[in-house]
Amino acid sequence: MLSIYYGDMPEAIYDTATYFKNVYKPSWITSPLSVEMIKDVDKSKVLGANVIDSPYLGMITPLELSGGVKTLILIDKDRSHIFNASTCGDNCAKWILKMAENRKVVINLRHLMDFGKGPFNIMVLNSGKKVHNSLELLDEAAYLV
């Protein structure tokens, strides 16, 4: 299940790019989920642990991936921290929900992310209320950001 805390959360990691730079492991990049996320969000192809083919930037290292993909990879691979997912665009929302299908995922947000029209289960930690669609989420979270 996905749990979201809206607003200031002192224990959350906000500078995900710097954190990623200092902790990521090359094996994270070639995991099947990372390869899928990089292809979908950044439209890039993983050629190896240290080389990614970007249609916009050419050959890049994992450090040049978008902030959204870096945050998604951190959410997947570093389960001991909470990350601010406001570095993610709405194109990352489906991946956050996917990761939360089989495990508990906690993120921090400073904006209203669009999780789509389909049904979902999200716990808003600020209020303890569980929501099941975008309208319920908007009603619950709009005053928190």
VENBELHU-V560011 format. One record per pair of residues at least 4 apart in sequence whose C-alpha atoms are under 6 Angstrom apart, sorted by the first residue. I is the first residue (numbers start at 0). J is the second residue. D is the distance in whole Angstrom. If there is no record, write none. Layout:
I:J:D  I:J:D
//
This chain:
0:99:5  0:100:6  0:103:5  1:99:5  1:104:5  1:105:6  1:121:5  2:105:5  2:121:6  2:122:5  2:123:6  3:105:6  3:106:5  3:107:6  3:123:5  3:124:6  4:107:5  4:124:5  4:125:6  5:107:6  5:108:5  5:109:6  5:143:6  6:109:5  6:144:6  11:81:5  11:82:5  12:82:5  12:83:6  13:83:5  15:19:6  19:23:5  25:48:5  28:33:6  28:48:6  29:34:6  29:48:6  33:37:6  36:40:6  37:41:5  37:43:6  38:42:5  38:43:5  38:44:6  43:52:5  43:53:5  44:51:6  44:52:5  45:51:4  46:50:5  46:51:5  49:60:5  50:59:6  50:60:5  51:58:6  51:59:5  52:57:6  52:58:5  53:57:5  66:86:6  67:86:5  67:87:4  72:76:6  73:77:5  81:106:6  82:106:5  83:106:6  83:107:4  83:108:6  84:107:6  84:108:6  85:108:5  85:109:6  87:91:6  89:112:6  89:113:6  92:114:5  99:103:6  99:104:5  109:144:6  110:144:6  118:131:6  118:132:5  119:131:5  119:132:6  120:130:6  120:131:5  121:129:6  121:130:5  122:128:6  122:129:4  123:127:6  123:128:5  130:135:6  130:136:6  133:137:6  136:140:6  137:141:5
//
